[in-house]
Amino acid sequence: MLLRLPASVSLLALALAAASPVMAQAPAALPAPIAEEATLATGPRSDLHAQVLLDRAQFSPGQIDGVLGSNQKRAVAGFQAAKGLKVTGELDDATWQALQPDAAGPLATYTLTAEDVAGPFLPVPKKPADQAKMTALGYASVAESLGERFHADPKLLQTLNPGVDLGKAGSQIQVPNIAPTALPKAAKLVIDKSDSTLRLYDAAGKVYAQVPVSSGSQHDPLPIGEWKILGISRDPPFHYNPKLFWDAKKGDKKATIPPGPNNPVGPVWIDISKPHYGLHGTPEPGHVGKTESHGCVRMTNWDALRVADAVDASVPVIMQE
């Protein structure tokens, strides 16, 4: 995405809250999972279980939806390579065994709090000019907010909890059994265009975390090479300049779009030495790794925040084919 470095940082508290999702309760007393769709498996060794375990292992499958897809296969392949297993992208017995050192189940229970449902939840306008009139680009619904907290597709939460009012404090719901933890400091960050992944390496040259990304397009190709991190802005405003976008609408004008998780760059911007380019979040986590970007590197908001915590100006950013 061709962008201008955000000029200020605001709403820091919101970014920090998004960076540290509330842990769900232990899954010991879970009721039997209920799914509206008979094709959605929620038990042990299901795709939902695999996505949860990959997330816990720091090999992000992106947005957890319980459906086998390209992001899950990339995460499995990356995990296999890091563990010295045969790299197939498929969930064989050896991979399942390596994924389950703590025998974590796929689901946990969570009780909605008054803060969870308080909002405000407002529709997000599509046009930059209308977005600029908002005071913040927060969540549009409780389901969207909970989805980001538990790294899940809001539709998955609704499927797992049929008939449950997600807007009522005190409601108990089933959620992916993630366990968010801070990533260790990285020695190197590598973005692979062909694989649509971002990998973090430790000082010994070992990959210890991987996330899916959308990176570049035919109109705005990923800038191949080695770059420096110039700075990190949390909850930045977005400075929209239609001259920098090949697909800008006729009549669009410059606009400053307020911070928030539905801001075009999400809750964090990692600026690099290539002018107008950076690493950032997105208001559309379900599109990450599956659609093109405007040249920048786009991650889910939760992955972007954790990556931002693991890097600084000393970490080289390598972009390769």
Salt bridges, closest charged atoms under 4 A:
ASP55 OD2 - HIS151 ND1 2.84
ASP93 OD1 - ARG45 NH1 2.91
ASP102 OD2 - ARG56 NH2 2.84
ASP116 OD1 - ARG149 NH1 2.89
ASP130 OD1 - LYS133 NZ 3.73
ASP192 OD2 - ARG199 NH1 3.90
ASP195 OD2 - ARG199 NH2 2.68
ASP247 OD1 - HIS294 NE2 2.90
GLU284 OE1 - HIS287 ND1 3.23
ASP309 OD1 - ARG234 NH2 2.13
ASP312 OD2 - LYS185 NZ 2.99
GLU321 OE1 - LYS193 NZ 3.83
